[in-house]
Amino acid sequence: MLWSYSKIDESNVKTIEELEKKLNVTLLAFSGQDIKNAELTSENIEEINKLESELGLSLVAVKV
């Protein structure tokens, strides 16, 4: 399972914003996505790791 930002409607956004103001925090909404990881060779993983280091971010390889 892969987690990503949730798609939420305006009504729920307002509800979340109200709680954020009350708690004085920022809330992030995540939902699970039923996505399978891609099968990679060790060479593929090395290439991804190198690019992650260069770009300063994390990448996830999935099978679509």
PQR file of N, CA, C, O and H, with PARSE charges and radii, in Angstrom:
ATOM      1  N   MET A   1       0.836  -1.176   0.000 -0.4000 1.5000
ATOM      2  CA  MET A   1       0.000   0.000   0.000 -0.0000 2.0000
ATOM      3  C   MET A   1       0.881   1.239   0.000  0.5500 1.7000
ATOM      4  O   MET A   1       1.903   1.303   0.684 -0.5500 1.4000
ATOM      5  N   LEU A   2       0.465   2.201  -0.771 -0.4000 1.5000
ATOM      6  CA  LEU A   2       1.164   3.485  -0.882 -0.0000 2.0000
ATOM      7  C   LEU A   2       0.263   4.559  -0.297  0.5500 1.7000
ATOM      8  O   LEU A   2      -0.945   4.556  -0.530 -0.5500 1.4000
ATOM      9  H   LEU A   2      -0.364   2.149  -1.327  0.4000 1.0000
ATOM     10  N   TRP A   3       0.846   5.472   0.456 -0.4000 1.5000
ATOM     11  CA  TRP A   3       0.080   6.561   1.063 -0.0000 2.0000
ATOM     12  C   TRP A   3       0.327   7.844   0.291  0.5500 1.7000
ATOM     13  O   TRP A   3       1.464   8.153  -0.066 -0.5500 1.4000
ATOM     14  H   TRP A   3       1.828   5.474   0.645  0.4000 1.0000
ATOM     15  N   SER A   4      -0.732   8.587   0.034 -0.4000 1.5000
ATOM     16  CA  SER A   4      -0.614   9.864  -0.672 -0.0000 2.0000
ATOM     17  C   SER A   4      -1.595  10.853  -0.052  0.5500 1.7000
ATOM     18  O   SER A   4      -2.467  10.485   0.735 -0.5500 1.4000
ATOM     19  H   SER A   4      -1.655   8.336   0.324  0.4000 1.0000
ATOM     20  N   TYR A   5      -1.428  12.123  -0.431 -0.4000 1.5000
ATOM     21  CA  TYR A   5      -2.346  13.137   0.065 -0.0000 2.0000
ATOM     22  C   TYR A   5      -3.779  12.781  -0.322  0.5500 1.7000
ATOM     23  O   TYR A   5      -4.035  12.316  -1.432 -0.5500 1.4000
ATOM     24  H   TYR A   5      -0.720  12.422  -1.071  0.4000 1.0000
ATOM     25  N   SER A   6      -4.696  13.001   0.591 -0.4000 1.5000
ATOM     26  CA  SER A   6      -6.102  12.691   0.348 -0.0000 2.0000
ATOM     27  C   SER A   6      -6.754  13.721  -0.555  0.5500 1.7000
ATOM     28  O   SER A   6      -6.393  14.898  -0.546 -0.5500 1.4000
ATOM     29  H   SER A   6      -4.488  13.379   1.494  0.4000 1.0000
ATOM     30  N   LYS A   7      -7.714  13.261  -1.328 -0.4000 1.5000
ATOM     31  CA  LYS A   7      -8.563  14.164  -2.099 -0.0000 2.0000
ATOM     32  C   LYS A   7      -9.803  14.391  -1.244  0.5500 1.7000
ATOM     33  O   LYS A   7     -10.579  13.468  -0.998 -0.5500 1.4000
ATOM     34  H   LYS A   7      -8.008  12.305  -1.335  0.4000 1.0000
ATOM     35  N   ILE A   8      -9.977  15.630  -0.795 -0.4000 1.5000
ATOM     36  CA  ILE A   8     -11.096  15.915   0.101 -0.0000 2.0000
ATOM     37  C   ILE A   8     -11.919  17.075  -0.434  0.5500 1.7000
ATOM     38  O   ILE A   8     -11.401  17.975  -1.096 -0.5500 1.4000
ATOM     39  H   ILE A   8      -9.347  16.380  -0.995  0.4000 1.0000
ATOM     40  N   ASP A   9     -13.207  17.034  -0.134 -0.4000 1.5000
ATOM     41  CA  ASP A   9     -14.090  18.094  -0.638 -0.0000 2.0000
ATOM     42  C   ASP A   9     -13.992  19.339   0.239  0.5500 1.7000
ATOM     43  O   ASP A   9     -13.419  19.312   1.328 -0.5500 1.4000
ATOM     44  H   ASP A   9     -13.628  16.303   0.404  0.4000 1.0000
ATOM     45  N   GLU A  10     -14.563  20.421  -0.262 -0.4000 1.5000
ATOM     46  CA  GLU A  10     -14.459  21.719   0.403 -0.0000 2.0000
ATOM     47  C   GLU A  10     -15.020  21.699   1.818  0.5500 1.7000
ATOM     48  O   GLU A  10     -14.488  22.358   2.711 -0.5500 1.4000
ATOM     49  H   GLU A  10     -15.029  20.443  -1.146  0.4000 1.0000
ATOM     50  N   SER A  11     -16.083  20.951   2.018 -0.4000 1.5000
ATOM     51  CA  SER A  11     -16.690  20.855   3.345 -0.0000 2.0000
ATOM     52  C   SER A  11     -15.714  20.255   4.353  0.5500 1.7000
ATOM     53  O   SER A  11     -15.583  20.753   5.471 -0.5500 1.4000
ATOM     54  H   SER A  11     -16.516  20.416   1.292  0.4000 1.0000
ATOM     55  N   ASN A  12     -15.036  19.192   3.954 -0.4000 1.5000
ATOM     56  CA  ASN A  12     -14.059  18.557   4.839 -0.0000 2.0000
ATOM     57  C   ASN A  12     -12.837  19.441   5.046  0.5500 1.7000
ATOM     58  O   ASN A  12     -12.251  19.445   6.129 -0.5500 1.4000
ATOM     59  H   ASN A  12     -15.142  18.787   3.046  0.4000 1.0000
ATOM     60  N   VAL A  13     -12.451  20.188   4.022 -0.4000 1.5000
ATOM     61  CA  VAL A  13     -11.328  21.122   4.161 -0.0000 2.0000
ATOM     62  C   VAL A  13     -11.645  22.142   5.245  0.5500 1.7000
ATOM     63  O   VAL A  13     -10.801  22.434   6.092 -0.5500 1.4000
ATOM     64  H   VAL A  13     -12.928  20.185   3.143  0.4000 1.0000
ATOM     65  N   LYS A  14     -12.854  22.683   5.222 -0.4000 1.5000
ATOM     66  CA  LYS A  14     -13.256  23.675   6.225 -0.0000 2.0000
ATOM     67  C   LYS A  14     -13.255  23.068   7.626  0.5500 1.7000
ATOM     68  O   LYS A  14     -12.820  23.712   8.581 -0.5500 1.4000
ATOM     69  H   LYS A  14     -13.540  22.446   4.534  0.4000 1.0000
ATOM     70  N   THR A  15     -13.734  21.843   7.753 -0.4000 1.5000
ATOM     71  CA  THR A  15     -13.748  21.161   9.051 -0.0000 2.0000
ATOM     72  C   THR A  15     -12.336  20.974   9.573  0.5500 1.7000
ATOM     73  O   THR A  15     -12.068  21.189  10.755 -0.5500 1.4000
ATOM     74  H   THR A  15     -14.087  21.319   6.977  0.4000 1.0000
ATOM     75  N   ILE A  16     -11.434  20.572   8.687 -0.4000 1.5000
ATOM     76  CA  ILE A  16     -10.029  20.377   9.075 -0.0000 2.0000
ATOM     77  C   ILE A  16      -9.404  21.711   9.458  0.5500 1.7000
ATOM     78  O   ILE A  16      -8.685  21.797  10.453 -0.5500 1.4000
ATOM     79  H   ILE A  16     -11.652  20.397   7.727  0.4000 1.0000
ATOM     80  N   GLU A  17      -9.673  22.753   8.676 -0.4000 1.5000
ATOM     81  CA  GLU A  17      -9.124  24.080   8.970 -0.0000 2.0000
ATOM     82  C   GLU A  17      -9.586  24.597  10.336  0.5500 1.7000
ATOM     83  O   GLU A  17      -8.820  25.239  11.053 -0.5500 1.4000
ATOM     84  H   GLU A  17     -10.258  22.684   7.867  0.4000 1.0000
ATOM     85  N   GLU A  18     -10.826  24.316  10.684 -0.4000 1.5000
ATOM     86  CA  GLU A  18     -11.330  24.729  11.998 -0.0000 2.0000
ATOM     87  C   GLU A  18     -10.540  24.057  13.118  0.5500 1.7000
ATOM     88  O   GLU A  18     -10.182  24.701  14.103 -0.5500 1.4000
ATOM     89  H   GLU A  18     -11.449  23.794  10.101  0.4000 1.0000
ATOM     90  N   LEU A  19     -10.270  22.767  12.964 -0.4000 1.5000
ATOM     91  CA  LEU A  19      -9.501  22.054  13.988 -0.0000 2.0000
ATOM     92  C   LEU A  19      -8.057  22.544  14.021  0.5500 1.7000
ATOM     93  O   LEU A  19      -7.459  22.645  15.092 -0.5500 1.4000
ATOM     94  H   LEU A  19     -10.560  22.244  12.163  0.4000 1.0000
ATOM     95  N   GLU A  20      -7.499  22.846  12.855 -0.4000 1.5000
ATOM     96  CA  GLU A  20      -6.140  23.398  12.806 -0.0000 2.0000
ATOM     97  C   GLU A  20      -6.055  24.688  13.615  0.5500 1.7000
ATOM     98  O   GLU A  20      -5.126  24.880  14.399 -0.5500 1.4000
ATOM     99  H   GLU A  20      -7.986  22.764  11.985  0.4000 1.0000
ATOM    100  N   LYS A  21      -7.030  25.566  13.418 -0.4000 1.5000
ATOM    101  CA  LYS A  21      -7.040  26.842  14.146 -0.0000 2.0000
ATOM    102  C   LYS A  21      -7.179  26.605  15.650  0.5500 1.7000
ATOM    103  O   LYS A  21      -6.501  27.243  16.455 -0.5500 1.4000
ATOM    104  H   LYS A  21      -7.785  25.410  12.781  0.4000 1.0000
ATOM    105  N   LYS A  22      -8.059  25.690  16.012 -0.4000 1.5000
ATOM    106  CA  LYS A  22      -8.284  25.393  17.428 -0.0000 2.0000
ATOM    107  C   LYS A  22      -7.020  24.844  18.088  0.5500 1.7000
ATOM    108  O   LYS A  22      -6.689  25.225  19.211 -0.5500 1.4000
ATOM    109  H   LYS A  22      -8.610  25.172  15.358  0.4000 1.0000
ATOM    110  N   LEU A  23      -6.316  23.954  17.395 -0.4000 1.5000
ATOM    111  CA  LEU A  23      -5.129  23.296  17.957 -0.0000 2.0000
ATOM    112  C   LEU A  23      -3.841  24.056  17.677  0.5500 1.7000
ATOM    113  O   LEU A  23      -2.799  23.753  18.258 -0.5500 1.4000
ATOM    114  H   LEU A  23      -6.584  23.645  16.483  0.4000 1.0000
ATOM    115  N   ASN A  24      -3.910  25.050  16.781 -0.4000 1.5000
ATOM    116  CA  ASN A  24      -2.730  25.809  16.357 -0.0000 2.0000
ATOM    117  C   ASN A  24      -1.658  24.900  15.746  0.5500 1.7000
ATOM    118  O   ASN A  24      -0.477  24.977  16.085 -0.5500 1.4000
ATOM    119  H   ASN A  24      -4.757  25.296  16.309  0.4000 1.0000
ATOM    120  N   VAL A  25      -2.115  24.039  14.836 -0.4000 1.5000
ATOM    121  CA  VAL A  25      -1.219  23.113  14.128 -0.0000 2.0000
ATOM    122  C   VAL A  25      -1.643  23.053  12.665  0.5500 1.7000
ATOM    123  O   VAL A  25      -2.714  23.537  12.298 -0.5500 1.4000
ATOM    124  H   VAL A  25      -3.074  23.977  14.560  0.4000 1.0000
ATOM    125  N   THR A  26      -0.800  22.460  11.840 -0.4000 1.5000
ATOM    126  CA  THR A  26      -1.155  22.147  10.464 -0.0000 2.0000
ATOM    127  C   THR A  26      -1.401  20.649  10.372  0.5500 1.7000
ATOM    128  O   THR A  26      -0.566  19.857  10.807 -0.5500 1.4000
ATOM    129  H   THR A  26       0.070  22.067  12.137  0.4000 1.0000
ATOM    130  N   LEU A  27      -2.530  20.258   9.814 -0.4000 1.5000
ATOM    131  CA  LEU A  27      -2.862  18.842   9.643 -0.0000 2.0000
ATOM    132  C   LEU A  27      -2.718  18.462   8.173  0.5500 1.7000
ATOM    133  O   LEU A  27      -3.138  19.204   7.286 -0.5500 1.4000
ATOM    134  H   LEU A  27      -3.209  20.902   9.460  0.4000 1.0000
ATOM    135  N   LEU A  28      -2.128  17.315   7.929 -0.4000 1.5000
ATOM    136  CA  LEU A  28      -2.005  16.772   6.579 -0.0000 2.0000
ATOM    137  C   LEU A  28      -2.887  15.534   6.480  0.5500 1.7000
ATOM    138  O   LEU A  28      -2.865  14.684   7.370 -0.5500 1.4000
ATOM    139  H   LEU A  28      -1.787  16.711   8.650  0.4000 1.0000
ATOM    140  N   ALA A  29      -3.657  15.427   5.412 -0.4000 1.5000
ATOM    141  CA  ALA A  29      -4.560  14.295   5.226 -0.0000 2.0000
ATOM    142  C   ALA A  29      -3.955  13.307   4.232  0.5500 1.7000
ATOM    143  O   ALA A  29      -3.597  13.679   3.115 -0.5500 1.4000
ATOM    144  H   ALA A  29      -3.675  16.118   4.689  0.4000 1.0000
ATOM    145  N   PHE A  30      -3.844  12.041   4.649 -0.4000 1.5000
ATOM    146  CA  PHE A  30      -3.302  10.990   3.802 -0.0000 2.0000
ATOM    147  C   PHE A  30      -4.321   9.861   3.659  0.5500 1.7000
ATOM    148  O   PHE A  30      -5.099   9.595   4.574 -0.5500 1.4000
ATOM    149  H   PHE A  30      -4.135  11.738   5.557  0.4000 1.0000
ATOM    150  N   SER A  31      -4.306   9.208   2.509 -0.4000 1.5000
ATOM    151  CA  SER A  31      -5.145   8.039   2.258 -0.0000 2.0000
ATOM    152  C   SER A  31      -4.300   6.943   1.630  0.5500 1.7000
ATOM    153  O   SER A  31      -3.369   7.215   0.871 -0.5500 1.4000
ATOM    154  H   SER A  31      -3.673   9.425   1.765  0.4000 1.0000
ATOM    155  N   GLY A  32      -4.635   5.710   1.954 -0.4000 1.5000
ATOM    156  CA  GLY A  32      -3.933   4.568   1.375 -0.0000 2.0000
ATOM    157  C   GLY A  32      -4.392   4.300  -0.050  0.5500 1.7000
ATOM    158  O   GLY A  32      -5.584   4.374  -0.349 -0.5500 1.4000
ATOM    159  H   GLY A  32      -5.391   5.490   2.570  0.4000 1.0000
ATOM    160  N   GLN A  33      -3.452   3.992  -0.920 -0.4000 1.5000
ATOM    161  CA  GLN A  33      -3.745   3.658  -2.315 -0.0000 2.0000
ATOM    162  C   GLN A  33      -3.289   2.226  -2.561  0.5500 1.7000
ATOM    163  O   GLN A  33      -2.171   1.860  -2.200 -0.5500 1.4000
ATOM    164  H   GLN A  33      -2.484   3.932  -0.677  0.4000 1.0000
ATOM    165  N   ASP A  34      -4.140   1.423  -3.168 -0.4000 1.5000
ATOM    166  CA  ASP A  34      -3.796   0.032  -3.426 -0.0000 2.0000
ATOM    167  C   ASP A  34      -2.952  -0.057  -4.700  0.5500 1.7000
ATOM    168  O   ASP A  34      -3.451  -0.386  -5.776 -0.5500 1.4000
ATOM    169  H   ASP A  34      -5.049   1.721  -3.461  0.4000 1.0000
ATOM    170  N   ILE A  35      -1.660   0.245  -4.546 -0.4000 1.5000
ATOM    171  CA  ILE A  35      -0.725   0.243  -5.666 -0.0000 2.0000
ATOM    172  C   ILE A  35       0.403  -0.716  -5.323  0.5500 1.7000
ATOM    173  O   ILE A  35       0.864  -0.763  -4.183 -0.5500 1.4000
ATOM    174  H   ILE A  35      -1.254   0.511  -3.672  0.4000 1.0000
ATOM    175  N   LYS A  36       0.838  -1.464  -6.296 -0.4000 1.5000
ATOM    176  CA  LYS A  36       1.909  -2.431  -6.067 -0.0000 2.0000
ATOM    177  C   LYS A  36       3.264  -1.831  -6.440  0.5500 1.7000
ATOM    178  O   LYS A  36       3.383  -1.089  -7.415 -0.5500 1.4000
ATOM    179  H   LYS A  36       0.463  -1.425  -7.223  0.4000 1.0000
ATOM    180  N   ASN A  37       4.277  -2.165  -5.650 -0.4000 1.5000
ATOM    181  CA  ASN A  37       5.638  -1.728  -5.964 -0.0000 2.0000
ATOM    182  C   ASN A  37       6.124  -2.417  -7.232  0.5500 1.7000
ATOM    183  O   ASN A  37       5.756  -3.560  -7.502 -0.5500 1.4000
ATOM    184  H   ASN A  37       4.180  -2.768  -4.858  0.4000 1.0000
ATOM    185  N   ALA A  38       6.943  -1.729  -8.000 -0.4000 1.5000
ATOM    186  CA  ALA A  38       7.543  -2.315  -9.201 -0.0000 2.0000
ATOM    187  C   ALA A  38       8.663  -3.263  -8.790  0.5500 1.7000
ATOM    188  O   ALA A  38       9.323  -3.049  -7.773 -0.5500 1.4000
ATOM    189  H   ALA A  38       7.242  -0.801  -7.781  0.4000 1.0000
ATOM    190  N   GLU A  39       8.871  -4.289  -9.568 -0.4000 1.5000
ATOM    191  CA  GLU A  39       9.991  -5.207  -9.336 -0.0000 2.0000
ATOM    192  C   GLU A  39      11.217  -4.621 -10.032  0.5500 1.7000
ATOM    193  O   GLU A  39      11.204  -4.389 -11.240 -0.5500 1.4000
ATOM    194  H   GLU A  39       8.335  -4.463 -10.394  0.4000 1.0000
ATOM    195  N   LEU A  40      12.273  -4.384  -9.260 -0.4000 1.5000
ATOM    196  CA  LEU A  40      13.462  -3.719  -9.779 -0.0000 2.0000
ATOM    197  C   LEU A  40      14.700  -4.577  -9.573  0.5500 1.7000
ATOM    198  O   LEU A  40      14.779  -5.370  -8.635 -0.5500 1.4000
ATOM    199  H   LEU A  40      12.284  -4.573  -8.278  0.4000 1.0000
ATOM    200  N   THR A  41      15.652  -4.403 -10.458 -0.4000 1.5000
ATOM    201  CA  THR A  41      16.954  -5.048 -10.287 -0.0000 2.0000
ATOM    202  C   THR A  41      17.780  -4.201  -9.323  0.5500 1.7000
ATOM    203  O   THR A  41      17.431  -3.055  -9.042 -0.5500 1.4000
ATOM    204  H   THR A  41      15.588  -3.759 -11.220  0.4000 1.0000
ATOM    205  N   SER A  42      18.851  -4.755  -8.829 -0.4000 1.5000
ATOM    206  CA  SER A  42      19.725  -3.988  -7.930 -0.0000 2.0000
ATOM    207  C   SER A  42      20.316  -2.785  -8.662  0.5500 1.7000
ATOM    208  O   SER A  42      20.556  -1.742  -8.054 -0.5500 1.4000
ATOM    209  H   SER A  42      19.135  -5.686  -9.058  0.4000 1.0000
ATOM    210  N   GLU A  43      20.550  -2.930  -9.967 -0.4000 1.5000
ATOM    211  CA  GLU A  43      21.060  -1.806 -10.749 -0.0000 2.0000
ATOM    212  C   GLU A  43      20.016  -0.687 -10.840  0.5500 1.7000
ATOM    213  O   GLU A  43      20.348   0.494 -10.734 -0.5500 1.4000
ATOM    214  H   GLU A  43      20.355  -3.778 -10.461  0.4000 1.0000
ATOM    215  N   ASN A  44      18.742  -1.077 -11.038 -0.4000 1.5000
ATOM    216  CA  ASN A  44      17.659  -0.091 -11.079 -0.0000 2.0000
ATOM    217  C   ASN A  44      17.589   0.667  -9.758  0.5500 1.7000
ATOM    218  O   ASN A  44      17.444   1.889  -9.744 -0.5500 1.4000
ATOM    219  H   ASN A  44      18.472  -2.036 -11.124  0.4000 1.0000
ATOM    220  N   ILE A  45      17.690  -0.051  -8.668 -0.4000 1.5000
ATOM    221  CA  ILE A  45      17.617   0.561  -7.335 -0.0000 2.0000
ATOM    222  C   ILE A  45      18.778   1.523  -7.129  0.5500 1.7000
ATOM    223  O   ILE A  45      18.594   2.604  -6.571 -0.5500 1.4000
ATOM    224  H   ILE A  45      17.808  -1.044  -8.679  0.4000 1.0000
ATOM    225  N   GLU A  46      19.960   1.145  -7.571 -0.4000 1.5000
ATOM    226  CA  GLU A  46      21.116   2.041  -7.461 -0.0000 2.0000
ATOM    227  C   GLU A  46      20.881   3.333  -8.237  0.5500 1.7000
ATOM    228  O   GLU A  46      21.200   4.420  -7.757 -0.5500 1.4000
ATOM    229  H   GLU A  46      20.110   0.267  -8.025  0.4000 1.0000
ATOM    230  N   GLU A  47      20.318   3.207  -9.444 -0.4000 1.5000
ATOM    231  CA  GLU A  47      20.045   4.392 -10.253 -0.0000 2.0000
ATOM    232  C   GLU A  47      19.028   5.307  -9.568  0.5500 1.7000
ATOM    233  O   GLU A  47      19.182   6.528  -9.560 -0.5500 1.4000
ATOM    234  H   GLU A  47      20.058   2.324  -9.834  0.4000 1.0000
ATOM    235  N   ILE A  48      17.993   4.700  -8.998 -0.4000 1.5000
ATOM    236  CA  ILE A  48      16.981   5.483  -8.295 -0.0000 2.0000
ATOM    237  C   ILE A  48      17.600   6.156  -7.079  0.5500 1.7000
ATOM    238  O   ILE A  48      17.365   7.341  -6.840 -0.5500 1.4000
ATOM    239  H   ILE A  48      17.869   3.708  -9.005  0.4000 1.0000
ATOM    240  N   ASN A  49      18.388   5.414  -6.309 -0.4000 1.5000
ATOM    241  CA  ASN A  49      19.051   5.985  -5.129 -0.0000 2.0000
ATOM    242  C   ASN A  49      19.947   7.162  -5.502  0.5500 1.7000
ATOM    243  O   ASN A  49      19.990   8.169  -4.795 -0.5500 1.4000
ATOM    244  H   ASN A  49      18.579   4.452  -6.503  0.4000 1.0000
ATOM    245  N   LYS A  50      20.657   7.028  -6.614 -0.4000 1.5000
ATOM    246  CA  LYS A  50      21.534   8.103  -7.069 -0.0000 2.0000
ATOM    247  C   LYS A  50      20.721   9.359  -7.396  0.5500 1.7000
ATOM    248  O   LYS A  50      21.078  10.467  -6.996 -0.5500 1.4000
ATOM    249  H   LYS A  50      20.622   6.210  -7.189  0.4000 1.0000
ATOM    250  N   LEU A  51      19.630   9.163  -8.126 -0.4000 1.5000
ATOM    251  CA  LEU A  51      18.790  10.299  -8.492 -0.0000 2.0000
ATOM    252  C   LEU A  51      18.145  10.936  -7.259  0.5500 1.7000
ATOM    253  O   LEU A  51      18.039  12.160  -7.177 -0.5500 1.4000
ATOM    254  H   LEU A  51      19.340   8.263  -8.451  0.4000 1.0000
ATOM    255  N   GLU A  52      17.719  10.119  -6.314 -0.4000 1.5000
ATOM    256  CA  GLU A  52      17.160  10.648  -5.070 -0.0000 2.0000
ATOM    257  C   GLU A  52      18.175  11.543  -4.362  0.5500 1.7000
ATOM    258  O   GLU A  52      17.837  12.623  -3.875 -0.5500 1.4000
ATOM    259  H   GLU A  52      17.805   9.125  -6.382  0.4000 1.0000
ATOM    260  N   SER A  53      19.415  11.079  -4.314 -0.4000 1.5000
ATOM    261  CA  SER A  53      20.477  11.861  -3.667 -0.0000 2.0000
ATOM    262  C   SER A  53      20.711  13.178  -4.401  0.5500 1.7000
ATOM    263  O   SER A  53      20.859  14.227  -3.775 -0.5500 1.4000
ATOM    264  H   SER A  53      19.689  10.202  -4.710  0.4000 1.0000
ATOM    265  N   GLU A  54      20.742  13.118  -5.720 -0.4000 1.5000
ATOM    266  CA  GLU A  54      20.980  14.314  -6.523 -0.0000 2.0000
ATOM    267  C   GLU A  54      19.859  15.341  -6.362  0.5500 1.7000
ATOM    268  O   GLU A  54      20.110  16.544  -6.297 -0.5500 1.4000
ATOM    269  H   GLU A  54      20.621  12.265  -6.229  0.4000 1.0000
ATOM    270  N   LEU A  55      18.614  14.847  -6.297 -0.4000 1.5000
ATOM    271  CA  LEU A  55      17.463  15.738  -6.257 -0.0000 2.0000
ATOM    272  C   LEU A  55      17.029  16.093  -4.839  0.5500 1.7000
ATOM    273  O   LEU A  55      16.267  17.040  -4.640 -0.5500 1.4000
ATOM    274  H   LEU A  55      18.411  13.869  -6.350  0.4000 1.0000
ATOM    275  N   GLY A  56      17.513  15.333  -3.850 -0.4000 1.5000
ATOM    276  CA  GLY A  56      17.135  15.585  -2.465 -0.0000 2.0000
ATOM    277  C   GLY A  56      15.687  15.250  -2.167  0.5500 1.7000
ATOM    278  O   GLY A  56      15.013  15.971  -1.432 -0.5500 1.4000
ATOM    279  H   GLY A  56      18.131  14.564  -4.011  0.4000 1.0000
ATOM    280  N   LEU A  57      15.208  14.144  -2.746 -0.4000 1.5000
ATOM    281  CA  LEU A  57      13.836  13.714  -2.501 -0.0000 2.0000
ATOM    282  C   LEU A  57      13.742  12.204  -2.535  0.5500 1.7000
ATOM    283  O   LEU A  57      14.731  11.520  -2.797 -0.5500 1.4000
ATOM    284  H   LEU A  57      15.756  13.559  -3.344  0.4000 1.0000
ATOM    285  N   SER A  58      12.568  11.685  -2.274 -0.4000 1.5000
ATOM    286  CA  SER A  58      12.344  10.239  -2.296 -0.0000 2.0000
ATOM    287  C   SER A  58      11.469   9.875  -3.476  0.5500 1.7000
ATOM    288  O   SER A  58      10.495  10.567  -3.774 -0.5500 1.4000
ATOM    289  H   SER A  58      11.764  12.240  -2.060  0.4000 1.0000
ATOM    290  N   LEU A  59      11.815   8.789  -4.147 -0.4000 1.5000
ATOM    291  CA  LEU A  59      11.051   8.283  -5.282 -0.0000 2.0000
ATOM    292  C   LEU A  59      10.498   6.895  -4.941  0.5500 1.7000
ATOM    293  O   LEU A  59      11.126   6.136  -4.202 -0.5500 1.4000
ATOM    294  H   LEU A  59      12.605   8.227  -3.905  0.4000 1.0000
ATOM    295  N   VAL A  60       9.334   6.574  -5.476 -0.4000 1.5000
ATOM    296  CA  VAL A  60       8.721   5.266  -5.287 -0.0000 2.0000
ATOM    297  C   VAL A  60       8.402   4.706  -6.660  0.5500 1.7000
ATOM    298  O   VAL A  60       7.701   5.344  -7.446 -0.5500 1.4000
ATOM    299  H   VAL A  60       8.824   7.191  -6.076  0.4000 1.0000
ATOM    300  N   ALA A  61       8.916   3.509  -6.957 -0.4000 1.5000
ATOM    301  CA  ALA A  61       8.638   2.853  -8.238 -0.0000 2.0000
ATOM    302  C   ALA A  61       7.419   1.959  -8.062  0.5500 1.7000
ATOM    303  O   ALA A  61       7.404   1.076  -7.205 -0.5500 1.4000
ATOM    304  H   ALA A  61       9.486   2.991  -6.319  0.4000 1.0000
ATOM    305  N   VAL A  62       6.398   2.196  -8.880 -0.4000 1.5000
ATOM    306  CA  VAL A  62       5.165   1.411  -8.793 -0.0000 2.0000
ATOM    307  C   VAL A  62       4.851   0.740 -10.127  0.5500 1.7000
ATOM    308  O   VAL A  62       5.330   1.154 -11.183 -0.5500 1.4000
ATOM    309  H   VAL A  62       6.410   2.914  -9.576  0.4000 1.0000
ATOM    310  N   LYS A  63       4.043  -0.290 -10.048 -0.4000 1.5000
ATOM    311  CA  LYS A  63       3.607  -0.986 -11.256 -0.0000 2.0000
ATOM    312  C   LYS A  63       2.213  -0.498 -11.578  0.5500 1.7000
ATOM    313  O   LYS A  63       1.300  -0.602 -10.759 -0.5500 1.4000
ATOM    314  H   LYS A  63       3.654  -0.625  -9.191  0.4000 1.0000
ATOM    315  N   VAL A  64       2.052   0.048 -12.802 -0.4000 1.5000
ATOM    316  CA  VAL A  64       0.730   0.567 -13.206 -0.0000 2.0000
ATOM    317  C   VAL A  64       0.138  -0.265 -14.309  0.5500 1.7000
ATOM    318  O   VAL A  64      -0.965   0.021 -14.775 -0.5500 1.4000
ATOM    319  H   VAL A  64       2.794   0.133 -13.467  0.4000 1.0000
TER
END
